């Protein structure tokens, strides 16, 4: 499984931004091939968006879809960067690094 992690700066109401992401971005991501999960977290004037995908190519394809929606609907956020990575362990998805443990 692959993760897409994007960080944004924002101005305004972070809870409103998260609500709009849930209402607008989540359904779009759910319709994309390989989608597994989506999380949004707020920090000090930053938003962390993390989605989980079957493959890196699925995760990369989602970036184009998300970027288009964000550009049209969330003028108060600016992308800092996007990173991709293989999920090494997850309590949510049952992925583990333990030898011989069931995944």
RARAWO-V33904 format. One record per run of one state. SS is the DSSP state (@ for helix, = for strand, . for the rest). FROM is the first residue (numbers start at 1). LEN is the number of residues. If there is no record, write none. Layout:
ss->(SS & SS)
from->(FROM & FROM)
len->(LEN & LEN)
This chain:
ss->(. & = & . & @ & . & = & . & = & . & @ & . & = & . & = & . & = & .)
from->(1 & 2 & 11 & 14 & 31 & 35 & 43 & 46 & 54 & 56 & 74 & 77 & 87 & 90 & 91 & 95 & 96)
len->(1 & 9 & 3 & 17 & 4 & 8 & 3 & 8 & 2 & 18 & 3 & 10 & 3 & 1 & 4 & 1 & 8)
